[in-house]
Amino acid sequence: MLLGVTLGTNDLTKASAFYDAVLRTLNMVRTMTVDGEVGYGVVGGASCFWVLTPFNKQQATIGNGVQVTFQASNNDEVEAFYRTALACGGTDEGAPGYRYRPNYFGAYCRDLDGNKLHVMYEN
C-alpha cells in the first residue's frame, strides 16, 4: 500500500507557498513543517504528500517520466487547481478538459521546480 509521495525542491519557501495555495483547491492543508520538509494532507488526516530539500544537499532534479496525480472532487476543483498552479508560477502541460475515457476530466502542469502534476476527476 502506498503511504505517500515526496518531491524535491531547491527553494522550500517558494515551493511550500506554491503548494499551500494549489493544494488548498483540493481541500488539502499543510500538516507538518520541519527543517527542510513540508507535509500535506486532508484536514485532520496524516501527511501523504511532502516537499523537501534533498537530504544529500545536492540539487533537486525532476524525474523523466514521473508525475504526481491528485484526485479532485469535481471538475471545478480540477480547473481551480490548474488555474492556481499557473497563477503561482507553475507552467502549463495540458489545460483542463475531457480525455482518456468519457467521464475523465483532467489537467497537467509543472510546479516551480519542474515536477509534473496531474489533477483529475472522474464521475
C-alpha positions, 0 to 999 in steps of 0.5 A: 500500500502506498503511504505517500509521495515526496518531491524535491525542491531547491527553494522550500519557501517558494515551493511550500507557498506554491503548494499551500495555495494549489493544494488548498483547491483540493481541500488539502492543508499543510500538516507538518513543517520541519527543517527542510520538509513540508507535509500535506494532507486532508484536514485532520488526516496524516501527511501523504504528500511532502516537499523537501530539500534533498537530504544529500544537499545536492540539487533537486532534479525532476524525474523523466517520466514521473508525475504526481496525480491528485484526485479532485472532487469535481471538475471545478476543483480540477480547473481551480487547481490548474488555474492556481498552479499557473497563477503561482508560477507553475507552467502549463502541460495540458489545460483542463478538459475531457480525455482518456475515457468519457467521464475523465476530466483532467489537467497537467502542469509543472510546479516551480521546480519542474515536477509534473502534476496531474489533477483529475476527476472522474464521475 
